[in-house]
């Protein structure tokens, strides 16, 4: 998998379409969750894109402190279903953490994690903060890496 980091203006239209398609495929269809994915925040985000054979198969979006949460953050962490067996989620998370550290000069990062992925985020240095909550009908927990 090849990983690139881009700002919103650097995305080309086909790349943006593939990103939105992947996010919809996983978060809306696979997880059966009707929510407003296109939320007006992509324009502020740093986009971490994993491609294999020219196709977007993994993705995250990252924010500077204050652009989404009080702390810098990583969200929309997604890997195409057929590609998860290759552990690309770990690669895209490592790249996302590095991108935040390099671009925003901070090591404090927040994620709003789906509860079943707590161990995944723990393996990247994130720890639970506070109590769990429902977000779009799915159990989540705030996690922070310092």
C-alpha positions as CSV (number, residue, x, y, z in Angstrom):
1,X,0.0,0.0,0.0
2,X,1.3,3.5,-0.9
3,X,0.3,6.3,1.5
4,X,0.0,9.9,0.6
5,X,-0.9,13.0,2.7
6,X,-2.8,15.7,1.1
7,X,-4.8,18.9,2.0
8,X,-8.3,19.2,0.6
9,X,-7.2,21.4,-2.4
10,X,-4.6,18.8,-3.3
11,X,-7.2,16.1,-3.8
12,X,-8.2,15.5,-7.3
13,X,-11.9,14.9,-8.1
14,X,-11.5,11.1,-8.7
15,X,-9.6,10.6,-5.5
16,X,-12.2,12.5,-3.5
17,X,-14.9,10.4,-5.1
18,X,-13.1,7.2,-4.1
19,X,-12.6,8.4,-0.6
20,X,-16.3,9.3,-0.2
21,X,-17.3,6.0,-1.8
22,X,-15.1,4.0,0.7
23,X,-16.4,6.0,3.7
24,X,-20.0,5.4,2.6
25,X,-19.3,1.7,1.8
26,X,-18.0,1.0,5.3
27,X,-19.7,3.5,7.6
28,X,-23.1,3.7,6.1
29,X,-23.7,0.4,4.3
30,X,-21.5,-2.1,6.1
31,X,-22.2,-0.7,9.6
32,X,-25.8,0.1,8.7
33,X,-25.5,3.6,10.1
34,X,-27.3,6.5,8.5
35,X,-25.4,9.6,9.3
36,X,-24.2,12.8,7.6
37,X,-20.7,11.8,6.4
38,X,-20.2,14.9,4.2
39,X,-20.1,17.3,7.1
40,X,-18.3,20.4,5.8
41,X,-15.1,19.5,7.7
42,X,-13.1,17.8,5.0
43,X,-11.9,21.2,3.7
44,X,-10.0,21.7,7.0
45,X,-8.7,18.2,7.2
46,X,-5.4,16.6,6.3
47,X,-6.2,13.5,4.2
48,X,-4.2,10.3,4.7
49,X,-4.8,8.1,1.7
50,X,-3.7,4.5,1.3
51,X,-3.8,3.2,-2.3
52,X,-3.1,-0.3,-3.7
53,X,-2.9,-0.7,-7.5
54,X,-4.1,2.9,-7.8
55,X,-7.3,2.3,-5.8
56,X,-8.1,4.0,-2.4
57,X,-8.3,1.1,0.1
58,X,-7.5,2.9,3.4
59,X,-8.1,6.4,4.6
60,X,-8.2,8.8,7.6
61,X,-8.7,12.5,8.0
62,X,-6.7,14.5,10.6
63,X,-7.3,17.8,12.2
64,X,-5.2,20.4,14.0
65,X,-6.2,21.3,17.5
66,X,-9.3,23.5,17.5
67,X,-10.4,22.5,13.9
68,X,-12.6,19.7,15.1
69,X,-11.9,18.9,18.8
70,X,-9.9,20.8,21.4
71,X,-6.9,18.5,20.7
72,X,-5.6,17.4,17.3
73,X,-7.5,14.4,16.1
74,X,-7.8,11.5,13.7
75,X,-11.1,10.4,12.3
76,X,-12.9,8.5,9.6
77,X,-10.4,5.6,10.0
78,X,-11.4,3.1,7.3
79,X,-10.0,0.2,5.4
80,X,-11.8,-1.6,2.6
81,X,-13.3,-4.9,3.9
82,X,-11.3,-7.1,1.5
83,X,-8.0,-5.5,2.6
84,X,-8.3,-5.7,6.4
85,X,-6.6,-9.1,6.5
86,X,-3.3,-7.3,5.5
87,X,-3.4,-5.1,8.6
88,X,-3.4,-1.9,6.6
89,X,-5.3,-0.2,9.4
90,X,-2.0,-0.1,11.4
91,X,-0.1,1.4,8.5
92,X,-2.7,4.1,7.9
93,X,-2.8,4.9,11.7
94,X,1.0,5.2,11.9
95,X,1.1,7.5,8.9
96,X,-1.7,9.6,10.4
97,X,0.1,10.0,13.7
98,X,3.3,10.9,11.9
99,X,1.4,13.4,9.7
100,X,-0.1,15.2,12.8
101,X,3.3,15.3,14.5
102,X,5.0,16.7,11.4
103,X,2.3,19.1,10.2
104,X,0.9,20.3,13.5
105,X,3.9,19.8,15.8
106,X,1.9,18.0,18.5
107,X,2.0,14.6,20.1
108,X,-1.4,14.9,21.8
109,X,-4.1,13.3,19.5
110,X,-7.7,12.4,20.2
111,X,-9.9,9.8,18.5
112,X,-13.6,9.0,18.9
113,X,-13.2,5.2,18.8
114,X,-15.8,2.6,18.2
115,X,-15.6,0.6,21.4
116,X,-14.8,-2.7,19.6
117,X,-11.6,-1.1,18.3
118,X,-10.2,-0.1,21.7
119,X,-7.4,-2.6,21.6
120,X,-6.5,-1.5,18.1
121,X,-6.1,2.1,19.3
122,X,-4.3,1.0,22.5
123,X,-1.7,-0.6,20.2
124,X,-1.0,2.9,18.8
125,X,-0.6,4.5,22.2
126,X,-4.2,5.7,22.8
127,X,-5.9,5.4,26.2
128,X,-9.5,5.7,27.2
129,X,-10.7,9.0,28.5
130,X,-14.0,9.2,30.3
131,X,-17.1,7.1,29.8
132,X,-18.5,5.6,26.6
133,X,-21.2,7.3,24.6
134,X,-23.4,6.7,21.6
135,X,-22.5,8.4,18.4
136,X,-24.9,7.9,15.4
137,X,-26.2,4.8,17.3
138,X,-22.8,3.1,17.6
139,X,-21.0,2.8,21.0
140,X,-17.8,5.0,21.1
141,X,-15.2,6.0,23.6
142,X,-12.9,9.0,23.6
143,X,-9.3,8.0,23.5
144,X,-6.1,10.2,23.7
145,X,-2.5,9.7,22.8
146,X,0.0,11.9,24.6
